[in-house]
Amino acid sequence: MVDILSRRDPHGYFVIPLKVEGKDIVEKIISQYGESSAKIVESHEAILVRVKSRSVAEKIIRAAEKRSLLLIEEVD
């Protein structure tokens, strides 16, 4: 989580890579907290969630971690 929250994209968004199955969870969290600036970019294998709010990003990451939906490469 620290790695994702430690940097933003050039437009100021936190970018969270998730498995496609995480879309429903993300949409629920976004609507629950009224994050109007959030964006979901979909592909066949993954989704990228872009949010401005750090607290909403933390909630998405925690929910995704519980369900093993984060797409993070382990570095040895």
N, C-alpha and C positions, 0 to 999 in steps of 0.2 A: 504494500500500500504506500509506503514511504516513497518508493521510486516513482510511482504514478503522480503522487501529489507534490513531488519536488520540482516538477517542471510543467510549463504550459506551452501550448502551441503559439505561433506568432500572433494569433488573434486573441490570446488571453484565456483560452479554454483548456480545461483538464481533459485529456483524451484517455478513455478507458477501453481497452480491447477486451471483448467478451465473445464467448461462443454464442451462436445464433439462438440457442435455447434461452438465453438470458433476456431476450427482448421484452417479454411480458413483465418480468420483474422490474426492468428499467422503466418501462412506461408507467407502471403503477407508482413507483417512487417519484418520478417526474411529476405526474399529475397530483399526487398527494401533497407535494411541497410547492406546487405552482411554479416550477422552474420553466419559465417561458423561453429562455434563451438556450435551452438544451436542444441538441440535435443528435439524431441517430443515423449513422451511415451504414447501410447494409451491403453485404456481399453474400455469396453462397456459403462461405465457410466461417465467417465472423461478422461481428458488428463493432463499430467504433462509436462510443458514446462521447459526445462533447458537451461539457457543462461548464458554466462560469463559476457556479457556487462551489466552494470547497466543501461545505457541509453536505451538500447533496452528493457530491463526488464520493465523499467518505461513506455515506449510506449505501450508495450503489456498490462500491468496492466491498464493503462488509457483507452485503447480501450475496454478492457473487462469490466471494470466498467461501461462504458457508455451503454453497451448492457446487463448488469446484467449476465455476463458469469463467473465471479469469483466464485470459490467454497471455501468460507471461512466460518467457523463456528463462529457464534456470541457467545461470552462468557459473561455471566451475572455477 
